[in-house]
């Protein structure tokens, strides 16, 4: 899977229609951690892995084709 960026994270949340709080709950991390990542880009690899796993569990993949983004898996 591609590198998780704040932009891709927001795109993935939009696909699932999740709020920051909902992502935090699904990923098992604090709301403030998700908020900080989306605003500053700062997050540990462990945090990014938890976020990506939450998306994959709901069939959303982070992509980096011509830019950063997310897509729904079929």
N, C-alpha and C positions, 0 to 999 in steps of 0.2 A: 504494500500500500504506500501511497505517496506521503510526503511530509505534510503534517497537519499545520496549517497556518490559521491565523485568526479569521481571514476571509473565507477559507474553506470550511472552517468551523461554523461560521454564520450561515453559509450556504447549506450545509448539512442540517443544521437546526431548522432552517426554513423548509426544507424538503419534508421533514417530519412534523413541522408545525410545533416544535418544542420551544419553550421558554428557556432562559438560562437556568432557572431552578429545576425544570424538568430534566435537562441534560445532566445537571449535577447529581440528581437523584439516580438516574439511569447509570451514570458512570461511577457512582459511589465516592464522589468527591464533594468538597465544599462549594457552595454557590460563589463565594468570594474568589475561589481558585479559577473557576470558569470566567468570571467577570474580569479578573486580572489578565487572564490569557487573551481574551478578546480585545481588551483595551491596550495592552502593552506588548503582547506576543510572548511574554515570559511564562514558561511552564517547564517542568521537568519532563524527561522522556517518559517516566512512569505515568505522569498525569496525562500526557498525550496518548499513551498506549491505552489507558483506561477510557478516554474519550472515544478513540477510534474503535475500541471493542464494543462500546455502547452503540455506536452507529452500525457496525457490522451485524450486531445482534438484531437490528431492525432493517437489515438489507440496504444500508446506505454506505457507499464507499467514497473515500477521499481520493481525488484525482489531481494530477498535474500534467495535463496535456499541453495546450498552448498557454495555460495559466493555471492558477489554483482554483479548485472547485470541489464539487461533490456530485454524485449521481446515484440514482436509485437502481439497485441490482434487480434483475429480472429472475 
